[in-house]
Amino acid sequence: MIYSFANDYAEGCHPSILRALAETNLIQQAGYGDDAYTKNAEKIIRELTNSDADVHMIAGGTLANLTVIGSVLRPFESVVAASTGHIYVNETGAIEATGHKVEAAPSADGKLRPADIKPFLNKVRGHHVVRTRMVYISNSTELGTVYTKQELTDLYTFCKENDLILFMDGARLPMALTAPSNDLTLADIAALTDVFYIGGTKCGALLGEAVVITNPGLKRDFKYHLKQRGALTAKGRAMGIQFDQLLRNNLIFDLAGHANRMAAKMANAFAAKGYALSIDSDTNQIFPVLSNSIIPQMQEDYGCLVWSIADEDHSVMRFITSWATPEDVVDEFVKKLSGE
Ligand SMILES: Cc1ncc(COP(=O)(O)O)c(C=O)c1O
């Protein structure tokens, strides 16, 4: 293997985090998120979102998703996700195991729009079927696409008109917010969702997602839900200090922007060589359509994934770059691909 483009969590964490962990190692702190580092990270997040949000650090994305969704829904309520959405496709039924159905809306580009959700609201069988109460989206999406401000505004307005809670999975939110096509800010996201999270695991932290709750009605009992699901970490300081570092001086966005730029270089190289890209992504996940004859070697050298079958002779591949992907590796990849 020359370098793996299989995912964006193959490296550890940004060196400034390791330094901060080492420097604070023996300083005693309160547990369960009441430490000084977490408090500071929360303060920075409130400033960046221009909100009085509650912030909670959770160790992973699946745990964040199931805890948030499980905390919001009543026993008979469901959540709608895109058919490509992480909670529908890739979480081993974790949401369903909380007792809530995930309803899938077909989506070609990974995004949801009001028209995709409408059919779930007009259930003619009343209390014989689940009541749709939440909309789950991710930004960037599972296909690397990003929501525009207009799209998110339309979706949030629709949700409020229909008494739906809008939840944004932000495992790759820093990549979305640094994508060339992005026109959203963190403050917009806070104003146009009820709850969302800022991913750390894929964005330079060892682990951790910062859940940001802006809807006052969802705040009160969240810590009880966290604790009951085993998601309230005694050594919350380990996540607090990471976000404290990542949110200083724009670090998390610089790292995400780097991942995006590395992916763009690769996407351009594929396009220049005449390969189609199956989806128009300007974040750190790209999906070139490759001839099956070159895939085994490509996988051996670069650990990319077969995403789907395009036709008898071609497959859609997924390449992911990370905050730590070395630029010389990408340049070497581009050279090789171009046959230089
Ligand atoms: C959009 C999104 N949400 C959630 C997750 C789940 O995160 P974890 O593997 O930390 O549970 C992932 C993981 O790949 C993801 O891509």
The ligand as an SDF file (V2000), in Angstrom:
LIG
                    3D

 16 16  0  0  0  0  0  0  0  0999 V2000
  -21.8640   11.1250    8.1050 C   0  0  0  0  0  0  0  0  0  0  0  0
  -21.4660   10.1550    9.1630 C   0  0  0  0  0  0  0  0  0  0  0  0
  -22.1460   10.1300   10.3270 N   0  0  0  0  0  0  0  0  0  0  0  0
  -21.8390    9.2730   11.3110 C   0  0  0  0  0  0  0  0  0  0  0  0
  -20.8050    8.3680   11.1840 C   0  0  0  0  0  0  0  0  0  0  0  0
  -20.5490    7.3780   12.2740 C   0  0  0  0  0  0  0  0  0  0  0  0
  -19.4290    7.6560   12.9950 O   0  0  0  0  0  0  0  0  0  0  0  0
  -18.7580    6.5480   13.9190 P   0  0  0  0  0  0  0  0  0  0  0  0
  -18.1070    5.5610   13.0140 O   0  0  0  0  0  0  0  0  0  0  0  0
  -17.8050    7.3680   14.7440 O   0  0  0  0  0  0  0  0  0  0  0  0
  -19.8200    5.9350   14.7600 O   0  0  0  0  0  0  0  0  0  0  0  0
  -20.0420    8.3600   10.0040 C   0  0  0  0  0  0  0  0  0  0  0  0
  -18.9200    7.4170    9.8600 C   0  0  0  0  0  0  0  0  0  0  0  0
  -18.3650    7.1590    8.8440 O   0  0  0  0  0  0  0  0  0  0  0  0
  -20.3970    9.2620    8.9640 C   0  0  0  0  0  0  0  0  0  0  0  0
  -19.7440    9.2610    7.7920 O   0  0  0  0  0  0  0  0  0  0  0  0
  1  2  1  0
  2  3  1  0
  2 15  2  0
  3  4  2  0
  4  5  1  0
  5  6  1  0
  5 12  2  0
  6  7  1  0
  7  8  1  0
  8  9  2  0
  8 10  1  0
  8 11  1  0
 12 13  1  0
 12 15  1  0
 13 14  2  0
 15 16  1  0
M  END
$$$$
